[in-house]
Amino acid sequence: MEVTIVNVIQAMLAPGIMISACGLLILGMNNKYSMVVNRIRALDEEMRKMEAKARLQPLDNDELIRCDSINLQTDKFRYRVKLVRNAVVFYSTAVAFFIVTSMIIGLQFAVEMKELQAASVLVFLTGMTCVLVGVLFAAREVWKGYQIIKIEIAKTYTHVRDQVPTS
């Protein structure tokens, strides 16, 4: 079979498509990273205000409950931000493997070495494995986000329920 430039470009398209796909995944995770970091900062700011107030006067029961909730959420958000970071690192690593795959395919055309064919498949599969690991980190992060919302709802619901007088 005669190898043409069209065949080489077609072979290089699969890694190129994966680079674009990973770029979208990275963009989404970077947005999530920003949101999680901003939420941590907001909770830290709220906690600093509570601590400043506590230096002047004792906190009431509602404020103590809120401080507990902030501490619990902040710990979980810190874990979430690590999961997001790991997902971005694996997606970025996958992009690097897909770029190397494209380069190997191009090099294979230039030097006509059959050994490079196996190398390109191996590097591509390594990139796909990195995407899979990144997706697993992203899925774990979504689950942790759900758990944080459940904490906030449970604390708010319990607090509001306890405030409603029974007749």
Secondary structure as UniProt FT lines:
FT   HELIX           5..56
FT   HELIX           61..111
FT   HELIX           115..163
//
